[in-house]
């Protein structure tokens, strides 16, 4: 069987495409199948699906050039490859003339290029209607990731002894062909049987005294581990342990295809019926729940303000559940506002959501899906803040979807959109969670809890099982005045109610063998650094 080798290259660049064509000719009859986009992606098929396929491939040829590092498609592929596993073993670079990986000044030009693209897009987004920028926010996130990707992998790519176009012209790919053939032969060899030590001679762990490294422990991690490959953190995501490695040069944590780190913290992607949903790790901690007496628009039920401690972290969807996610899991769409599949699903009761969560658990074995409690919701929405809104004590129409004809604290007014907007239409909070203010109210797991001012640990409101028992809703909606969008504002509805203003976001926790929730992420710590 031929070894499949995927190729990532700037297909719009004539020289790059010529090198790929020459490589394809050189590999003919060598037991290696070169998989490239023009052969693999048919008319109307998903380009991104193929790029993700490249990321998961066992062997990848990178044709590196100036055009490659300036192409969002190529860097999307490079990111997918880098996040998967064993970068140096799987990757076979060909470096073209003009791509000077050993010159720091050349790298600076590439980093500046993506910094410029990020800046240009940010400015452009301020000049168009917020209604139209939901998908563009994702592109802005990707551009920022590309900037970090280039900065983080320049040393690795420069250190790999690669075929250079200056030396190896169109007919000389002997070294690359030989390496690919060796990979093919290695894959075909039977794996050696595992040798178990005799019971009388137990194998003891090797303890190596390593120097203390200047590696920060992120707030989302309990410990940093260390082995011969360097500093890393183990993250348990959906029953799979992922290794996040520390890059000392870029001072960044590099993740896998499904788990990563950005400026907002730790995240993981879950595939729900072909739709990928990102979840943010919400670490355990303490916060002030409720509002101070002097807060503008405050209701008496929001006090007295009190300390709350959450002892377990959880993974929380970074957006309200979109119609595309609901459709993929349940197979229908009850929403009133159906103009965009990225709009939040609404007209779902609390009981409807329970059915959705059970379906999610079927797709993600070993995972408990739930709604956040009212305390967990406020903790995540605040993201470390103590103000009326997660971003401060005022609100403007460009920050959330609400009835902006009304003013809050003598702030600006604007239009009332009278409908929901896509779930990433506005900037996320400090923990990477989108639109926890406005758009749709979000169901909570428990009922509205009355406060008495006493400190609380993992509090839960009433959870009556009666058909018309009430459940808390948080965040406000598209038809609300701005004061209803404040972090501390409470409201509630019967668990059977379905309204055009009611949606939800959900959380995940992994479960133990006996079904008990366990804290995520977990690490097996060998050394503190």
Secondary structure, DSSP 8 states (H G I E B T S, - for coil): --EEEEEE--TTSHHHHHHHHHHHHHHTTTTEEEE-HHHH--TTS-HHHHHHHHHH-SSEEEEE-HHHHT-HHHHHHHHHHHHHS-HHHHEEEEE-TT--TT-HHHHHHHHHHHHHHHHHHHHHHTTS-GGG-HHHHHHHHHHHHHHHHHHHHHHHHHHS--EETTTS-TT--HHHHHHHHHHHHHHHS---------TTS-----------------TT-S--EEETTEEEEEEEETTEEEEEEEETTTTEEE--SSEEEETTEEEEEEEETTEEEEEEEE--EEEEES--TTSTT--GGG-S-EEEEE-S-EEEESS--BHHHHHHHHS----S--S-TTBB--S--HHHHHHHHHHHHHHSTTEEEEE--HHHHHHHHHTT--SSBTTBS---TTTSBSBTTS-STT-----B--S--BTTSS---TTS----SBSSEEE-SS------S--EES-------STT-EEEEES--TTS-GGGGSTT--EEEETT---TTEE--EEEEEB-TTS-B--SS----S---
